[in-house]
Amino acid sequence: MRKPVAMCPVRPGDPCSLCVPGATGPEDCPLVAEVMRDAELRARLADLRRDLRPSSREV
């Protein structure tokens, strides 16, 4: 059975590449934790995710 690929919450659409030494995935990544703690970064990430979402007008 294949193990699911964890996706990076900071880079929408990209798999977790374990770019931070010591991290085993998004769940214990210090970069992800810092982005989620900072209101401005979290809002910017939400904007990026919204921009990447397919529009209902494009159907």
mmCIF file as Biopython writes it, N, C-alpha, C and O atoms, coordinates in Angstrom:
data_model
#
loop_
_atom_site.group_PDB
_atom_site.id
_atom_site.type_symbol
_atom_site.label_atom_id
_atom_site.label_alt_id
_atom_site.label_comp_id
_atom_site.label_asym_id
_atom_site.label_entity_id
_atom_site.label_seq_id
_atom_site.pdbx_PDB_ins_code
_atom_site.Cartn_x
_atom_site.Cartn_y
_atom_site.Cartn_z
_atom_site.occupancy
_atom_site.B_iso_or_equiv
_atom_site.auth_seq_id
_atom_site.auth_asym_id
_atom_site.pdbx_PDB_model_num
ATOM 1   N N  . MET A ? 1  ? 0.847   -1.178 0.000   1.0 0.0 1  A 1 
ATOM 2   C CA . MET A ? 1  ? 0.000   0.000  0.000   1.0 0.0 1  A 1 
ATOM 3   C C  . MET A ? 1  ? 0.890   1.239  0.000   1.0 0.0 1  A 1 
ATOM 4   O O  . MET A ? 1  ? 1.888   1.300  0.719   1.0 0.0 1  A 1 
ATOM 5   N N  . ARG A ? 2  ? 0.515   2.227  -0.819  1.0 0.0 2  A 1 
ATOM 6   C CA . ARG A ? 2  ? 1.292   3.459  -0.925  1.0 0.0 2  A 1 
ATOM 7   C C  . ARG A ? 2  ? 0.972   4.406  0.220   1.0 0.0 2  A 1 
ATOM 8   O O  . ARG A ? 2  ? -0.180  4.552  0.629   1.0 0.0 2  A 1 
ATOM 9   N N  . LYS A ? 3  ? 2.004   5.035  0.719   1.0 0.0 3  A 1 
ATOM 10  C CA . LYS A ? 3  ? 1.843   6.042  1.764   1.0 0.0 3  A 1 
ATOM 11  C C  . LYS A ? 3  ? 1.446   7.365  1.102   1.0 0.0 3  A 1 
ATOM 12  O O  . LYS A ? 3  ? 2.053   7.753  0.104   1.0 0.0 3  A 1 
ATOM 13  N N  . PRO A ? 4  ? 0.432   8.071  1.641   1.0 0.0 4  A 1 
ATOM 14  C CA . PRO A ? 4  ? 0.037   9.347  1.028   1.0 0.0 4  A 1 
ATOM 15  C C  . PRO A ? 4  ? 1.173   10.370 1.094   1.0 0.0 4  A 1 
ATOM 16  O O  . PRO A ? 4  ? 1.973   10.370 2.030   1.0 0.0 4  A 1 
ATOM 17  N N  . VAL A ? 5  ? 1.227   11.222 0.105   1.0 0.0 5  A 1 
ATOM 18  C CA . VAL A ? 5  ? 2.254   12.259 0.040   1.0 0.0 5  A 1 
ATOM 19  C C  . VAL A ? 5  ? 1.748   13.487 0.782   1.0 0.0 5  A 1 
ATOM 20  O O  . VAL A ? 5  ? 0.698   14.035 0.446   1.0 0.0 5  A 1 
ATOM 21  N N  . ALA A ? 6  ? 2.493   13.914 1.786   1.0 0.0 6  A 1 
ATOM 22  C CA . ALA A ? 6  ? 2.122   15.119 2.536   1.0 0.0 6  A 1 
ATOM 23  C C  . ALA A ? 6  ? 2.376   16.343 1.666   1.0 0.0 6  A 1 
ATOM 24  O O  . ALA A ? 6  ? 3.427   16.463 1.038   1.0 0.0 6  A 1 
ATOM 25  N N  . MET A ? 7  ? 1.405   17.247 1.637   1.0 0.0 7  A 1 
ATOM 26  C CA . MET A ? 7  ? 1.533   18.469 0.858   1.0 0.0 7  A 1 
ATOM 27  C C  . MET A ? 7  ? 2.010   19.601 1.763   1.0 0.0 7  A 1 
ATOM 28  O O  . MET A ? 7  ? 1.667   19.656 2.944   1.0 0.0 7  A 1 
ATOM 29  N N  . CYS A ? 8  ? 2.795   20.489 1.199   1.0 0.0 8  A 1 
ATOM 30  C CA . CYS A ? 8  ? 3.336   21.613 1.966   1.0 0.0 8  A 1 
ATOM 31  C C  . CYS A ? 8  ? 2.271   22.696 2.102   1.0 0.0 8  A 1 
ATOM 32  O O  . CYS A ? 8  ? 1.775   23.201 1.094   1.0 0.0 8  A 1 
ATOM 33  N N  . PRO A ? 9  ? 1.915   23.059 3.326   1.0 0.0 9  A 1 
ATOM 34  C CA . PRO A ? 9  ? 0.926   24.123 3.509   1.0 0.0 9  A 1 
ATOM 35  C C  . PRO A ? 9  ? 1.455   25.513 3.137   1.0 0.0 9  A 1 
ATOM 36  O O  . PRO A ? 9  ? 0.668   26.431 2.910   1.0 0.0 9  A 1 
ATOM 37  N N  . VAL A ? 10 ? 2.765   25.670 3.074   1.0 0.0 10 A 1 
ATOM 38  C CA . VAL A ? 10 ? 3.359   26.974 2.780   1.0 0.0 10 A 1 
ATOM 39  C C  . VAL A ? 10 ? 3.540   27.177 1.273   1.0 0.0 10 A 1 
ATOM 40  O O  . VAL A ? 10 ? 3.510   28.310 0.793   1.0 0.0 10 A 1 
ATOM 41  N N  . ARG A ? 11 ? 3.724   26.095 0.537   1.0 0.0 11 A 1 
ATOM 42  C CA . ARG A ? 11 ? 3.863   26.163 -0.917  1.0 0.0 11 A 1 
ATOM 43  C C  . ARG A ? 11 ? 2.699   25.395 -1.540  1.0 0.0 11 A 1 
ATOM 44  O O  . ARG A ? 11 ? 2.840   24.216 -1.863  1.0 0.0 11 A 1 
ATOM 45  N N  . PRO A ? 12 ? 1.564   26.045 -1.710  1.0 0.0 12 A 1 
ATOM 46  C CA . PRO A ? 12 ? 0.367   25.358 -2.211  1.0 0.0 12 A 1 
ATOM 47  C C  . PRO A ? 12 ? 0.648   24.589 -3.501  1.0 0.0 12 A 1 
ATOM 48  O O  . PRO A ? 12 ? 1.225   25.119 -4.450  1.0 0.0 12 A 1 
ATOM 49  N N  . GLY A ? 13 ? 0.225   23.328 -3.508  1.0 0.0 13 A 1 
ATOM 50  C CA . GLY A ? 13 ? 0.390   22.484 -4.679  1.0 0.0 13 A 1 
ATOM 51  C C  . GLY A ? 13 ? 1.668   21.676 -4.708  1.0 0.0 13 A 1 
ATOM 52  O O  . GLY A ? 13 ? 1.811   20.784 -5.544  1.0 0.0 13 A 1 
ATOM 53  N N  . ASP A ? 14 ? 2.609   21.966 -3.809  1.0 0.0 14 A 1 
ATOM 54  C CA . ASP A ? 14 ? 3.879   21.243 -3.773  1.0 0.0 14 A 1 
ATOM 55  C C  . ASP A ? 14 ? 3.881   20.217 -2.645  1.0 0.0 14 A 1 
ATOM 56  O O  . ASP A ? 14 ? 3.330   20.464 -1.573  1.0 0.0 14 A 1 
ATOM 57  N N  . PRO A ? 15 ? 4.501   19.068 -2.889  1.0 0.0 15 A 1 
ATOM 58  C CA . PRO A ? 15 ? 4.630   18.102 -1.801  1.0 0.0 15 A 1 
ATOM 59  C C  . PRO A ? 15 ? 5.644   18.602 -0.779  1.0 0.0 15 A 1 
ATOM 60  O O  . PRO A ? 15 ? 6.508   19.420 -1.094  1.0 0.0 15 A 1 
ATOM 61  N N  . CYS A ? 16 ? 5.530   18.109 0.428   1.0 0.0 16 A 1 
ATOM 62  C CA . CYS A ? 16 ? 6.498   18.455 1.478   1.0 0.0 16 A 1 
ATOM 63  C C  . CYS A ? 16 ? 7.845   17.864 1.078   1.0 0.0 16 A 1 
ATOM 64  O O  . CYS A ? 16 ? 7.964   16.659 0.858   1.0 0.0 16 A 1 
ATOM 65  N N  . SER A ? 17 ? 8.847   18.715 0.987   1.0 0.0 17 A 1 
ATOM 66  C CA . SER A ? 17 ? 10.176  18.257 0.588   1.0 0.0 17 A 1 
ATOM 67  C C  . SER A ? 17 ? 11.127  18.166 1.772   1.0 0.0 17 A 1 
ATOM 68  O O  . SER A ? 17 ? 12.329  17.964 1.596   1.0 0.0 17 A 1 
ATOM 69  N N  . LEU A ? 18 ? 10.588  18.315 2.979   1.0 0.0 18 A 1 
ATOM 70  C CA . LEU A ? 18 ? 11.403  18.280 4.194   1.0 0.0 18 A 1 
ATOM 71  C C  . LEU A ? 18 ? 12.554  19.282 4.089   1.0 0.0 18 A 1 
ATOM 72  O O  . LEU A ? 18 ? 13.709  18.951 4.359   1.0 0.0 18 A 1 
ATOM 73  N N  . CYS A ? 19 ? 12.220  20.501 3.694   1.0 0.0 19 A 1 
ATOM 74  C CA . CYS A ? 19 ? 13.233  21.533 3.464   1.0 0.0 19 A 1 
ATOM 75  C C  . CYS A ? 19 ? 13.834  22.090 4.751   1.0 0.0 19 A 1 
ATOM 76  O O  . CYS A ? 19 ? 14.883  22.733 4.716   1.0 0.0 19 A 1 
ATOM 77  N N  . VAL A ? 20 ? 13.182  21.848 5.882   1.0 0.0 20 A 1 
ATOM 78  C CA . VAL A ? 20 ? 13.710  22.327 7.157   1.0 0.0 20 A 1 
ATOM 79  C C  . VAL A ? 20 ? 14.346  21.145 7.875   1.0 0.0 20 A 1 
ATOM 80  O O  . VAL A ? 20 ? 13.665  20.159 8.158   1.0 0.0 20 A 1 
ATOM 81  N N  . PRO A ? 21 ? 15.645  21.227 8.175   1.0 0.0 21 A 1 
ATOM 82  C CA . PRO A ? 21 ? 16.309  20.118 8.847   1.0 0.0 21 A 1 
ATOM 83  C C  . PRO A ? 21 ? 15.599  19.740 10.153  1.0 0.0 21 A 1 
ATOM 84  O O  . PRO A ? 21 ? 15.240  20.603 10.954  1.0 0.0 21 A 1 
ATOM 85  N N  . GLY A ? 22 ? 15.409  18.449 10.345  1.0 0.0 22 A 1 
ATOM 86  C CA . GLY A ? 22 ? 14.784  17.950 11.559  1.0 0.0 22 A 1 
ATOM 87  C C  . GLY A ? 22 ? 13.287  17.748 11.445  1.0 0.0 22 A 1 
ATOM 88  O O  . GLY A ? 22 ? 12.699  17.039 12.263  1.0 0.0 22 A 1 
ATOM 89  N N  . ALA A ? 23 ? 12.656  18.352 10.451  1.0 0.0 23 A 1 
ATOM 90  C CA . ALA A ? 23 ? 11.213  18.185 10.268  1.0 0.0 23 A 1 
ATOM 91  C C  . ALA A ? 23 ? 10.943  16.828 9.627   1.0 0.0 23 A 1 
ATOM 92  O O  . ALA A ? 23 ? 11.707  16.363 8.782   1.0 0.0 23 A 1 
ATOM 93  N N  . THR A ? 24 ? 9.862   16.211 10.037  1.0 0.0 24 A 1 
ATOM 94  C CA . THR A ? 24 ? 9.481   14.930 9.441   1.0 0.0 24 A 1 
ATOM 95  C C  . THR A ? 24 ? 8.267   15.095 8.535   1.0 0.0 24 A 1 
ATOM 96  O O  . THR A ? 24 ? 7.810   14.124 7.932   1.0 0.0 24 A 1 
ATOM 97  N N  . GLY A ? 25 ? 7.748   16.294 8.436   1.0 0.0 25 A 1 
ATOM 98  C CA . GLY A ? 25 ? 6.599   16.593 7.593   1.0 0.0 25 A 1 
ATOM 99  C C  . GLY A ? 25 ? 5.995   17.917 8.020   1.0 0.0 25 A 1 
ATOM 100 O O  . GLY A ? 25 ? 6.516   18.573 8.922   1.0 0.0 25 A 1 
ATOM 101 N N  . PRO A ? 26 ? 4.903   18.319 7.385   1.0 0.0 26 A 1 
ATOM 102 C CA . PRO A ? 26 ? 4.280   19.606 7.707   1.0 0.0 26 A 1 
ATOM 103 C C  . PRO A ? 26 ? 3.829   19.710 9.160   1.0 0.0 26 A 1 
ATOM 104 O O  . PRO A ? 26 ? 3.772   20.803 9.724   1.0 0.0 26 A 1 
ATOM 105 N N  . GLU A ? 27 ? 3.509   18.571 9.757   1.0 0.0 27 A 1 
ATOM 106 C CA . GLU A ? 27 ? 2.974   18.602 11.122  1.0 0.0 27 A 1 
ATOM 107 C C  . GLU A ? 27 ? 3.985   19.070 12.167  1.0 0.0 27 A 1 
ATOM 108 O O  . GLU A ? 27 ? 3.581   19.546 13.228  1.0 0.0 27 A 1 
ATOM 109 N N  . ASP A ? 28 ? 5.277   18.950 11.903  1.0 0.0 28 A 1 
ATOM 110 C CA . ASP A ? 28 ? 6.264   19.436 12.872  1.0 0.0 28 A 1 
ATOM 111 C C  . ASP A ? 28 ? 7.297   20.371 12.232  1.0 0.0 28 A 1 
ATOM 112 O O  . ASP A ? 28 ? 8.425   20.491 12.711  1.0 0.0 28 A 1 
ATOM 113 N N  . CYS A ? 29 ? 6.897   21.017 11.159  1.0 0.0 29 A 1 
ATOM 114 C CA . CYS A ? 29 ? 7.778   21.943 10.452  1.0 0.0 29 A 1 
ATOM 115 C C  . CYS A ? 29 ? 7.747   23.311 11.128  1.0 0.0 29 A 1 
ATOM 116 O O  . CYS A ? 29 ? 6.678   23.904 11.271  1.0 0.0 29 A 1 
ATOM 117 N N  . PRO A ? 30 ? 8.906   23.816 11.545  1.0 0.0 30 A 1 
ATOM 118 C CA . PRO A ? 30 ? 8.938   25.133 12.189  1.0 0.0 30 A 1 
ATOM 119 C C  . PRO A ? 30 ? 8.520   26.270 11.249  1.0 0.0 30 A 1 
ATOM 120 O O  . PRO A ? 30 ? 7.963   27.268 11.706  1.0 0.0 30 A 1 
ATOM 121 N N  . LEU A ? 31 ? 8.780   26.136 9.959   1.0 0.0 31 A 1 
ATOM 122 C CA . LEU A ? 31 ? 8.366   27.170 9.007   1.0 0.0 31 A 1 
ATOM 123 C C  . LEU A ? 31 ? 6.849   27.240 8.929   1.0 0.0 31 A 1 
ATOM 124 O O  . LEU A ? 31 ? 6.276   28.329 8.958   1.0 0.0 31 A 1 
ATOM 125 N N  . VAL A ? 32 ? 6.199   26.098 8.829   1.0 0.0 32 A 1 
ATOM 126 C CA . VAL A ? 32 ? 4.736   26.064 8.791   1.0 0.0 32 A 1 
ATOM 127 C C  . VAL A ? 32 ? 4.173   26.649 10.087  1.0 0.0 32 A 1 
ATOM 128 O O  . VAL A ? 32 ? 3.218   27.424 10.052  1.0 0.0 32 A 1 
ATOM 129 N N  . ALA A ? 33 ? 4.758   26.281 11.225  1.0 0.0 33 A 1 
ATOM 130 C CA . ALA A ? 33 ? 4.287   26.790 12.510  1.0 0.0 33 A 1 
ATOM 131 C C  . ALA A ? 33 ? 4.402   28.308 12.568  1.0 0.0 33 A 1 
ATOM 132 O O  . ALA A ? 33 ? 3.499   28.984 13.062  1.0 0.0 33 A 1 
ATOM 133 N N  . GLU A ? 34 ? 5.506   28.843 12.068  1.0 0.0 34 A 1 
ATOM 134 C CA . GLU A ? 34 ? 5.714   30.300 12.101  1.0 0.0 34 A 1 
ATOM 135 C C  . GLU A ? 34 ? 4.705   31.018 11.203  1.0 0.0 34 A 1 
ATOM 136 O O  . GLU A ? 34 ? 4.163   32.054 11.588  1.0 0.0 34 A 1 
ATOM 137 N N  . VAL A ? 35 ? 4.452   30.482 10.025  1.0 0.0 35 A 1 
ATOM 138 C CA . VAL A ? 35 ? 3.475   31.101 9.123   1.0 0.0 35 A 1 
ATOM 139 C C  . VAL A ? 35 ? 2.093   31.083 9.760   1.0 0.0 35 A 1 
ATOM 140 O O  . VAL A ? 35 ? 1.364   32.072 9.684   1.0 0.0 35 A 1 
ATOM 141 N N  . MET A ? 36 ? 1.728   29.979 10.384  1.0 0.0 36 A 1 
ATOM 142 C CA . MET A ? 36 ? 0.402   29.878 10.990  1.0 0.0 36 A 1 
ATOM 143 C C  . MET A ? 36 ? 0.260   30.761 12.235  1.0 0.0 36 A 1 
ATOM 144 O O  . MET A ? 36 ? -0.852  31.147 12.596  1.0 0.0 36 A 1 
ATOM 145 N N  . ARG A ? 37 ? 1.371   31.078 12.884  1.0 0.0 37 A 1 
ATOM 146 C CA . ARG A ? 37 ? 1.346   31.936 14.076  1.0 0.0 37 A 1 
ATOM 147 C C  . ARG A ? 37 ? 1.216   33.416 13.720  1.0 0.0 37 A 1 
ATOM 148 O O  . ARG A ? 37 ? 0.681   34.198 14.506  1.0 0.0 37 A 1 
ATOM 149 N N  . ASP A ? 38 ? 1.701   33.802 12.544  1.0 0.0 38 A 1 
ATOM 150 C CA . ASP A ? 38 ? 1.734   35.204 12.132  1.0 0.0 38 A 1 
ATOM 151 C C  . ASP A ? 38 ? 0.483   35.534 11.307  1.0 0.0 38 A 1 
ATOM 152 O O  . ASP A ? 38 ? 0.272   34.954 10.242  1.0 0.0 38 A 1 
ATOM 153 N N  . ALA A ? 39 ? -0.327  36.444 11.790  1.0 0.0 39 A 1 
ATOM 154 C CA . ALA A ? 39 ? -1.608  36.776 11.138  1.0 0.0 39 A 1 
ATOM 155 C C  . ALA A ? 39 ? -1.419  37.288 9.705   1.0 0.0 39 A 1 
ATOM 156 O O  . ALA A ? 39 ? -2.192  36.923 8.820   1.0 0.0 39 A 1 
ATOM 157 N N  . GLU A ? 40 ? -0.406  38.127 9.460   1.0 0.0 40 A 1 
ATOM 158 C CA . GLU A ? 40 ? -0.188  38.663 8.117   1.0 0.0 40 A 1 
ATOM 159 C C  . GLU A ? 40 ? 0.261   37.578 7.144   1.0 0.0 40 A 1 
ATOM 160 O O  . GLU A ? 40 ? -0.214  37.522 6.009   1.0 0.0 40 A 1 
ATOM 161 N N  . LEU A ? 41 ? 1.177   36.714 7.585   1.0 0.0 41 A 1 
ATOM 162 C CA . LEU A ? 41 ? 1.630   35.627 6.723   1.0 0.0 41 A 1 
ATOM 163 C C  . LEU A ? 41 ? 0.493   34.649 6.440   1.0 0.0 41 A 1 
ATOM 164 O O  . LEU A ? 41 ? 0.348   34.173 5.314   1.0 0.0 41 A 1 
ATOM 165 N N  . ARG A ? 42 ? -0.309  34.351 7.453   1.0 0.0 42 A 1 
ATOM 166 C CA . ARG A ? 42 ? -1.439  33.444 7.284   1.0 0.0 42 A 1 
ATOM 167 C C  . ARG A ? 42 ? -2.448  34.022 6.281   1.0 0.0 42 A 1 
ATOM 168 O O  . ARG A ? 42 ? -3.000  33.289 5.461   1.0 0.0 42 A 1 
ATOM 169 N N  . ALA A ? 43 ? -2.683  35.332 6.351   1.0 0.0 43 A 1 
ATOM 170 C CA . ALA A ? 43 ? -3.602  35.989 5.416   1.0 0.0 43 A 1 
ATOM 171 C C  . ALA A ? 43 ? -3.038  35.959 3.993   1.0 0.0 43 A 1 
ATOM 172 O O  . ALA A ? 43 ? -3.778  35.727 3.037   1.0 0.0 43 A 1 
ATOM 173 N N  . ARG A ? 44 ? -1.754  36.188 3.854   1.0 0.0 44 A 1 
ATOM 174 C CA . ARG A ? 44 ? -1.117  36.148 2.522   1.0 0.0 44 A 1 
ATOM 175 C C  . ARG A ? 44 ? -1.192  34.740 1.939   1.0 0.0 44 A 1 
ATOM 176 O O  . ARG A ? 44 ? -1.446  34.575 0.746   1.0 0.0 44 A 1 
ATOM 177 N N  . LEU A ? 45 ? -0.974  33.734 2.769   1.0 0.0 45 A 1 
ATOM 178 C CA . LEU A ? 45 ? -1.075  32.344 2.320   1.0 0.0 45 A 1 
ATOM 179 C C  . LEU A ? 45 ? -2.502  32.040 1.865   1.0 0.0 45 A 1 
ATOM 180 O O  . LEU A ? 45 ? -2.698  31.352 0.863   1.0 0.0 45 A 1 
ATOM 181 N N  . ALA A ? 46 ? -3.480  32.540 2.582   1.0 0.0 46 A 1 
ATOM 182 C CA . ALA A ? 46 ? -4.877  32.346 2.186   1.0 0.0 46 A 1 
ATOM 183 C C  . ALA A ? 46 ? -5.135  33.001 0.824   1.0 0.0 46 A 1 
ATOM 184 O O  . ALA A ? 46 ? -5.858  32.444 -0.003  1.0 0.0 46 A 1 
ATOM 185 N N  . ASP A ? 47 ? -4.550  34.175 0.587   1.0 0.0 47 A 1 
ATOM 186 C CA . ASP A ? 47 ? -4.682  34.843 -0.716  1.0 0.0 47 A 1 
ATOM 187 C C  . ASP A ? 47 ? -4.078  33.986 -1.821  1.0 0.0 47 A 1 
ATOM 188 O O  . ASP A ? 47 ? -4.679  33.828 -2.883  1.0 0.0 47 A 1 
ATOM 189 N N  . LEU A ? 48 ? -2.895  33.433 -1.577  1.0 0.0 48 A 1 
ATOM 190 C CA . LEU A ? 48 ? -2.239  32.591 -2.578  1.0 0.0 48 A 1 
ATOM 191 C C  . LEU A ? 48 ? -3.075  31.356 -2.894  1.0 0.0 48 A 1 
ATOM 192 O O  . LEU A ? 48 ? -3.231  30.981 -4.056  1.0 0.0 48 A 1 
ATOM 193 N N  . ARG A ? 49 ? -3.607  30.734 -1.857  1.0 0.0 49 A 1 
ATOM 194 C CA . ARG A ? 49 ? -4.438  29.546 -2.073  1.0 0.0 49 A 1 
ATOM 195 C C  . ARG A ? 49 ? -5.692  29.899 -2.869  1.0 0.0 49 A 1 
ATOM 196 O O  . ARG A ? 49 ? -6.106  29.145 -3.749  1.0 0.0 49 A 1 
ATOM 197 N N  . ARG A ? 50 ? -6.293  31.045 -2.556  1.0 0.0 50 A 1 
ATOM 198 C CA . ARG A ? 50 ? -7.497  31.485 -3.256  1.0 0.0 50 A 1 
ATOM 199 C C  . ARG A ? 50 ? -7.177  31.742 -4.736  1.0 0.0 50 A 1 
ATOM 200 O O  . ARG A ? 50 ? -7.971  31.394 -5.610  1.0 0.0 50 A 1 
ATOM 201 N N  . ASP A ? 51 ? -6.025  32.345 -5.013  1.0 0.0 51 A 1 
ATOM 202 C CA . ASP A ? 51 ? -5.623  32.634 -6.389  1.0 0.0 51 A 1 
ATOM 203 C C  . ASP A ? 51 ? -5.378  31.352 -7.190  1.0 0.0 51 A 1 
ATOM 204 O O  . ASP A ? 51 ? -5.590  31.331 -8.402  1.0 0.0 51 A 1 
ATOM 205 N N  . LEU A ? 52 ? -4.939  30.295 -6.526  1.0 0.0 52 A 1 
ATOM 206 C CA . LEU A ? 52 ? -4.651  29.037 -7.210  1.0 0.0 52 A 1 
ATOM 207 C C  . LEU A ? 52 ? -5.876  28.164 -7.419  1.0 0.0 52 A 1 
ATOM 208 O O  . LEU A ? 52 ? -5.862  27.254 -8.249  1.0 0.0 52 A 1 
ATOM 209 N N  . ARG A ? 53 ? -6.935  28.438 -6.669  1.0 0.0 53 A 1 
ATOM 210 C CA . ARG A ? 53 ? -8.158  27.644 -6.776  1.0 0.0 53 A 1 
ATOM 211 C C  . ARG A ? 53 ? -8.816  27.868 -8.133  1.0 0.0 53 A 1 
ATOM 212 O O  . ARG A ? 53 ? -8.927  29.007 -8.585  1.0 0.0 53 A 1 
ATOM 213 N N  . PRO A ? 54 ? -9.256  26.786 -8.791  1.0 0.0 54 A 1 
ATOM 214 C CA . PRO A ? 54 ? -9.943  26.985 -10.073 1.0 0.0 54 A 1 
ATOM 215 C C  . PRO A ? 54 ? -11.228 27.772 -9.882  1.0 0.0 54 A 1 
ATOM 216 O O  . PRO A ? 54 ? -11.997 27.514 -8.956  1.0 0.0 54 A 1 
ATOM 217 N N  . SER A ? 55 ? -11.446 28.705 -10.738 1.0 0.0 55 A 1 
ATOM 218 C CA . SER A ? 55 ? -12.640 29.552 -10.669 1.0 0.0 55 A 1 
ATOM 219 C C  . SER A ? 55 ? -13.831 28.819 -11.256 1.0 0.0 55 A 1 
ATOM 220 O O  . SER A ? 55 ? -13.685 28.049 -12.205 1.0 0.0 55 A 1 
ATOM 221 N N  . SER A ? 56 ? -14.994 29.051 -10.704 1.0 0.0 56 A 1 
ATOM 222 C CA . SER A ? 56 ? -16.207 28.442 -11.243 1.0 0.0 56 A 1 
ATOM 223 C C  . SER A ? 56 ? -16.523 29.012 -12.620 1.0 0.0 56 A 1 
ATOM 224 O O  . SER A ? 56 ? -17.260 28.400 -13.392 1.0 0.0 56 A 1 
ATOM 225 N N  . ARG A ? 57 ? -15.965 30.190 -12.931 1.0 0.0 57 A 1 
ATOM 226 C CA . ARG A ? 57 ? -16.180 30.801 -14.249 1.0 0.0 57 A 1 
ATOM 227 C C  . ARG A ? 57 ? -15.384 30.091 -15.337 1.0 0.0 57 A 1 
ATOM 228 O O  . ARG A ? 57 ? -15.707 30.217 -16.518 1.0 0.0 57 A 1 
ATOM 229 N N  . GLU A ? 58 ? -14.338 29.340 -14.951 1.0 0.0 58 A 1 
ATOM 230 C CA . GLU A ? 58 ? -13.482 28.680 -15.927 1.0 0.0 58 A 1 
ATOM 231 C C  . GLU A ? 58 ? -14.044 27.343 -16.390 1.0 0.0 58 A 1 
ATOM 232 O O  . GLU A ? 58 ? -13.407 26.668 -17.199 1.0 0.0 58 A 1 
ATOM 233 N N  . VAL A ? 59 ? -15.197 26.943 -15.913 1.0 0.0 59 A 1 
ATOM 234 C CA . VAL A ? 59 ? -15.750 25.630 -16.255 1.0 0.0 59 A 1 
ATOM 235 C C  . VAL A ? 59 ? -16.298 25.604 -17.639 1.0 0.0 59 A 1 
ATOM 236 O O  . VAL A ? 59 ? -16.802 24.573 -18.084 1.0 0.0 59 A 1 
#
